Amino acid sequence: MTYLSPKDHIPVFFEDTSVAFASKSDDSLRKTYWLFSLMNQARVVNLGTFFIKLALKLNLPIKNLIRITIFEQFCGGETINDCDDTIAMLGNSGIGTILDYSVEGEESETSFETTAAEILKTIDKASVSDTIPFSVFKVTGIASAELLEKIQRDEHLSEQEQNAYTLVRQRIERLCRYAREKDVRIFIDAEESWIQGVIDDLAYEMMQKYNKEKAIVYNTYQLYRHETLDALKTAFLMARQKGYFLGGKLVRGAYMEKEQLRARENEYFNPIHATKEATDKDYNSAIDFCLDHLEHISICLGTHNEYSSQYCALKMKKLRISQNDNRIWFAQLLGMSDNISFNLAKAGYNVAKYVPYGPIDAVLPYLIRRAEENTSIAGQSSREFLLVKSELKRRRSGSL
């Protein structure tokens, strides 16, 4: 892996806040400033999430407060059609939308079927839109996490569990087959290490079926895990051997505290890199590997890291890969890292935003994670806050 040097001509300028926040009115930007100023304080976030959970448990009327604050910042709406304004806003800036039905914590077969049906709707919507390049689902949205863990541990399944797993496989098959029929690429999101192995197996099975001509099904690679870079390379070799294209979404990872806690409690080796530097090194090495084998790999960089985004853009330039090569995408979450998303898009790169949606009660776990993630990632809230502050100052001064 090479590193950016001062002599490198950087392809994208991420400090341009006039581009990053061009779609926001002054009032909207001030509201964002206020929200990130609160999220920049860990104690406020911790107290806020505690009282939100308590208020909902006691059925106190706080949904409207949630709706006009964190829900509005990080979600597209409560229904798929509610997201239309967000889709249009992003599309006007050359940014695609990844509709993410973010209902979590459901555990019944009925809820799993409901979620699968909703994901099929996102595929339908993507199939008739030029601004929705991907669909996405989490396996735990359509399957019991407890069942997946039992399968990964290779434990004996009861007849009822075997039947449940058959239904899981059928749902995944239905989603991936439909994505192929509609020519819509679909991400299978990553999850905790104790169920990720079985998810990987399912993803590769679907790739072998539906990625014969191009990458339709994408697995997700969490580079904060020690073994992931090698796993990516092994997956590539397997794809070449079996004659299909590899689709990969590269992320750092979202379950660090949970992984560390479980490893400590169960006294096994922590699968997460000990340092951020080790994670960054593997992430950028994964970029190198994928771009060097682009004839057989399609990737999406799911990252809020400016360095890695710049690194990929520079590597593409050195390899003479077009900015809009459809095998390379960048993705960020709605409401975060607009300086990356909008400036990449303006420079001609393929960019999409994850746009979560769903009933407020059901997406609350997602929203709480966003608030906590912004607080726990070193400098993330401060970075977002300072960028918004910079743009407000620029507008007040009348800068062009």
C-alpha positions in Angstrom: 0.0 0.0 0.0 1.2 3.5 -0.9 0.4 6.6 1.0 -0.6 10.1 0.0 2.4 12.5 -0.1 2.5 16.3 -0.1 3.5 16.1 -3.8 0.3 14.3 -4.8 -2.3 16.4 -6.5 -5.4 15.7 -4.5 -8.4 15.0 -6.8 -11.1 16.3 -4.5 -11.2 19.2 -2.1 -13.3 18.2 0.9 -13.1 21.5 2.7 -15.5 23.2 0.2 -18.5 23.7 2.5 -20.3 25.8 -0.1 -20.7 22.6 -2.1 -21.2 20.3 0.9 -24.2 22.3 2.1 -25.6 23.9 -1.1 -28.8 22.0 -0.7 -29.5 23.4 2.8 -31.3 26.6 3.6 -29.9 28.9 6.3 -32.6 27.7 8.7 -31.9 24.1 8.0 -28.2 24.6 8.4 -28.7 26.4 11.7 -30.8 23.4 12.9 -28.0 21.0 11.8 -25.5 23.2 13.7 -27.6 23.0 16.9 -28.0 19.2 16.6 -24.3 18.5 16.1 -23.4 20.9 18.8 -25.4 18.7 21.2 -24.1 15.5 19.7 -20.6 16.8 20.2 -21.1 16.3 23.9 -21.0 12.7 25.1 -22.8 13.4 28.3 -25.7 15.1 26.5 -26.0 12.1 24.1 -26.0 9.6 26.9 -28.6 11.5 28.9 -30.7 12.1 25.8 -30.8 8.5 24.7 -31.6 7.4 28.2 -34.6 9.8 28.5 -35.8 9.0 25.0 -35.9 5.3 25.8 -37.6 6.0 29.1 -40.2 8.4 27.5 -41.1 5.9 24.8 -41.5 3.1 27.4 -43.8 5.3 29.4 -45.7 6.3 26.2 -44.9 10.0 26.7 -45.6 12.2 23.7 -42.1 12.8 22.4 -42.3 11.4 18.8 -42.7 14.8 17.3 -39.6 16.0 19.0 -37.7 13.0 17.7 -39.2 13.6 14.2 -38.0 17.2 13.9 -34.5 16.5 15.3 -32.5 13.3 14.8 -35.1 11.6 12.6 -35.2 14.5 10.2 -31.4 14.6 10.1 -30.7 10.9 9.5 -33.8 9.5 7.9 -35.8 10.0 4.7 -39.2 9.4 6.2 -41.5 6.8 7.7 -42.5 5.2 4.4 -40.7 4.5 1.1 -42.8 7.3 -0.6 -41.9 9.7 2.2 -38.3 9.5 0.9 -39.1 11.0 -2.5 -38.1 14.5 -1.6 -34.8 13.3 -0.2 -34.2 11.2 -3.3 -34.9 14.2 -5.5 -32.7 16.5 -3.4 -29.7 14.2 -3.6 -30.3 13.4 -7.3 -30.2 17.2 -8.1 -26.6 17.1 -6.8 -25.6 14.0 -8.7 -25.9 11.8 -5.6 -27.7 8.4 -5.6 -29.9 7.0 -2.9 -29.7 3.6 -1.2 -33.1 3.0 0.4 -32.5 1.3 3.7 -35.5 -0.1 5.6 -34.1 0.3 9.0 -36.6 -1.5 11.2 -34.7 -3.5 13.9 -35.4 -5.7 16.8 -38.3 -7.7 15.3 -38.2 -11.5 15.9 -41.3 -13.1 14.5 -41.7 -14.9 11.1 -44.5 -12.4 10.3 -42.1 -9.4 10.8 -39.4 -11.1 8.8 -41.8 -11.6 5.9 -43.0 -8.0 6.2 -39.4 -6.8 6.0 -38.6 -8.9 3.0 -41.6 -7.6 1.3 -40.5 -4.0 2.0 -37.0 -4.7 0.6 -38.7 -6.0 -2.6 -40.4 -2.6 -2.8 -37.0 -0.9 -2.6 -35.8 -3.1 -5.5 -38.8 -2.1 -7.5 -38.3 1.6 -6.9 -34.6 1.3 -7.8 -35.4 -0.5 -11.0 -37.3 2.5 -12.4 -35.0 5.2 -11.1 -31.8 6.5 -12.4 -30.9 7.9 -9.0 -31.2 4.7 -6.9 -28.2 2.6 -7.8 -28.4 -0.1 -5.0 -30.8 -1.9 -2.6 -29.7 -3.2 0.7 -30.7 -5.6 3.5 -29.5 -6.9 6.8 -29.9 -10.7 7.2 -31.0 -10.1 10.8 -33.9 -8.1 9.4 -35.3 -11.3 7.9 -33.8 -13.9 10.2 -33.3 -14.6 13.9 -29.9 -13.6 15.1 -30.1 -16.4 17.7 -30.7 -19.0 14.9 -27.8 -17.6 12.8 -25.5 -17.8 15.8 -26.5 -21.4 16.4 -25.8 -22.3 12.8 -22.4 -20.6 12.8 -21.5 -22.6 16.0 -22.5 -25.7 14.0 -24.9 -26.8 16.7 -27.7 -29.3 16.2 -31.0 -27.7 15.0 -34.4 -28.8 16.0 -36.9 -29.5 13.3 -38.6 -26.1 14.0 -35.2 -24.4 13.7 -34.4 -26.2 10.4 -37.7 -25.1 9.0 -37.0 -21.5 10.1 -33.6 -21.6 8.4 -35.2 -22.9 5.2 -37.4 -19.9 5.3 -34.4 -17.6 5.8 -32.7 -19.1 2.8 -35.8 -18.7 0.7 -36.1 -15.0 1.7 -32.5 -14.3 0.7 -32.9 -16.2 -2.5 -36.1 -14.3 -3.3 -34.4 -10.9 -2.7 -31.2 -11.7 -4.7 -33.1 -13.3 -7.6 -35.5 -10.4 -7.8 -32.6 -8.0 -7.8 -31.0 -9.9 -10.7 -34.3 -9.9 -12.6 -34.7 -6.2 -12.1 -31.0 -5.5 -12.8 -30.5 -3.8 -9.4 -27.4 -4.3 -7.3 -28.0 -5.3 -3.8 -25.8 -5.1 -0.6 -25.9 -7.7 2.1 -24.8 -5.7 5.1 -22.2 -6.9 7.6 -23.1 -7.8 11.2 -21.4 -9.2 14.4 -18.6 -11.7 14.1 -20.5 -14.5 15.8 -23.0 -14.5 12.9 -21.0 -13.0 10.1 -19.6 -16.4 9.0 -23.0 -17.8 8.0 -23.9 -14.5 6.3 -20.7 -14.7 4.3 -21.6 -18.2 3.2 -25.0 -17.2 2.1 -23.6 -14.1 0.2 -21.2 -16.2 -1.8 -23.8 -18.7 -2.6 -26.0 -15.9 -4.0 -23.0 -14.4 -5.9 -22.3 -17.7 -7.6 -25.9 -17.8 -8.8 -26.5 -14.2 -9.8 -23.1 -12.6 -10.5 -22.2 -14.6 -13.6 -22.4 -11.6 -15.9 -21.6 -8.7 -13.5 -21.7 -8.0 -9.8 -25.3 -7.9 -8.6 -24.9 -9.3 -5.1 -22.4 -7.5 -2.8 -21.0 -8.9 0.4 -19.7 -6.4 3.1 -16.2 -6.5 4.4 -15.4 -5.1 7.8 -11.8 -4.1 7.7 -11.5 -3.4 11.4 -11.4 -7.2 11.8 -7.9 -8.9 11.7 -8.8 -11.5 9.1 -11.0 -9.5 6.7 -8.3 -8.4 4.2 -7.2 -12.0 3.7 -10.9 -13.1 3.6 -11.5 -10.5 0.8 -8.5 -11.9 -1.2 -9.7 -15.5 -0.7 -13.2 -14.5 -1.8 -11.7 -13.1 -5.0 -9.8 -16.3 -5.7 -13.0 -18.3 -5.1 -15.0 -16.1 -7.4 -12.4 -16.5 -10.2 -12.3 -20.2 -9.7 -16.1 -20.6 -9.8 -16.6 -18.1 -12.6 -18.5 -15.2 -11.1 -17.8 -11.5 -10.3 -17.1 -10.4 -6.8 -19.2 -7.5 -5.3 -17.7 -5.9 -2.2 -18.8 -3.1 0.1 -15.7 -2.0 2.1 -16.5 -0.6 5.6 -14.4 -0.2 8.7 -17.0 -1.6 11.1 -19.9 -0.7 13.4 -19.8 -3.1 16.3 -16.5 -2.3 18.0 -17.6 -1.9 21.6 -20.0 -4.9 21.4 -17.2 -7.1 19.8 -14.7 -6.1 22.5 -17.1 -6.7 25.3 -18.2 -10.1 24.1 -14.6 -11.2 23.5 -13.6 -10.1 27.0 -16.7 -11.8 28.7 -16.2 -15.1 26.8 -12.4 -15.0 27.0 -11.5 -15.3 23.3 -9.2 -13.3 21.1 -10.7 -10.0 20.2 -11.3 -10.0 16.4 -11.0 -6.3 16.1 -7.7 -4.5 15.4 -6.1 -3.0 18.5 -5.5 0.3 16.8 -7.2 2.6 14.3 -4.0 2.8 12.3 -4.1 -1.0 11.7 -7.7 -0.7 10.6 -6.9 2.2 8.3 -3.9 0.3 6.8 -6.1 -2.8 6.0 -8.9 -0.6 4.6 -6.6 1.2 2.2 -4.8 -2.0 1.2 -8.3 -3.4 0.4 -8.8 -0.4 -1.9 -5.5 -1.2 -3.6 -6.4 -4.9 -4.1 -9.8 -4.2 -5.5 -8.7 -1.5 -7.9 -5.8 -3.7 -9.1 -8.3 -6.5 -9.9 -11.1 -4.3 -11.1 -11.8 -6.5 -14.1 -13.3 -9.0 -11.8 -14.4 -6.9 -8.8 -17.0 -4.1 -8.2 -16.7 -2.1 -5.0 -18.5 0.5 -2.9 -16.5 2.4 -0.3 -18.9 2.8 2.6 -16.7 5.3 4.5 -16.8 8.6 6.3 -13.0 8.7 6.2 -11.7 11.6 4.1 -8.2 10.1 3.7 -9.5 6.8 2.4 -11.9 8.6 0.0 -9.0 10.8 -1.3 -6.7 7.8 -1.4 -9.1 5.9 -3.7 -9.7 8.9 -5.9 -5.9 9.3 -6.3 -5.4 5.6 -7.0 -8.1 5.7 -9.7 -6.3 8.7 -11.3 -2.9 6.9 -11.2 -4.5 3.8 -12.8 -6.3 6.0 -15.4 -9.7 4.8 -14.2 -12.5 7.2 -15.0 -14.2 8.9 -12.1 -17.6 7.6 -13.1 -16.5 4.0 -13.7 -19.7 2.1 -12.7 -17.7 -0.5 -10.8 -16.6 2.0 -8.2 -18.9 3.8 -5.8 -18.6 5.8 -2.6 -21.3 5.8 0.0 -22.1 7.7 3.2 -25.0 7.9 5.6 -27.7 10.6 5.1 -27.0 13.5 7.4 -23.3 12.7 7.8 -20.1 13.6 5.9 -21.8 15.8 3.3 -18.5 17.4 2.6 -17.3 14.0 1.3 -20.5 13.1 -0.6 -21.3 16.3 -2.3 -17.7 17.2 -3.2 -17.0 13.7 -4.6 -20.2 14.0 -6.7 -19.3 17.4 -8.0 -15.9 16.1 -9.0 -17.6 13.4 -11.1 -17.4 10.3 -8.9 -20.2 7.8 -8.3 -21.7 8.6 -4.9 -24.7 7.4 -3.0 -26.3 8.1 0.4 -27.8 5.5 2.6 -31.3 6.8 3.3 -32.9 4.9 6.2 -36.6 5.0 6.6 -39.3 3.3 8.7 -41.7 4.1 11.6 -40.1 6.3 14.2 -40.5 3.7 17.0 -38.9 1.0 14.8 -35.9 3.0 13.6 -35.1 4.4 17.0 -32.3 1.8 17.6 -30.7 3.0 14.4 -31.0 6.7 15.4 -29.5 6.1 18.8 -26.6 4.3 17.2 -26.0 7.3 14.9 -25.9 9.6 17.9 -23.6 7.3 19.8 -21.4 6.7 16.8 -20.9 10.4 16.2 -19.9 10.7 19.8 -17.6 7.6 20.0 -15.7 8.0 16.7 -12.8 10.2 17.5 -13.5 13.7 16.2 -16.6 12.7 14.1 -19.1 15.1 15.8 -16.5 17.8 16.1 -15.7 17.5 12.5 -19.3 17.7 11.4 -20.0 20.6 13.8 -17.0 22.6 12.6 -17.8 22.1 9.0 -21.4 23.4 9.5 -20.0 26.3 11.7 -17.6 27.2 8.9 -20.4 27.3 6.3 -22.6 29.5 8.5 -19.7 31.9 8.9 -19.1 31.9 5.2 -22.7 32.7 4.5 -22.8 35.5 7.1 -19.7 37.1 5.6 -21.3 36.9 2.1 -18.4 34.9 0.7 -18.8 33.5 -2.8 
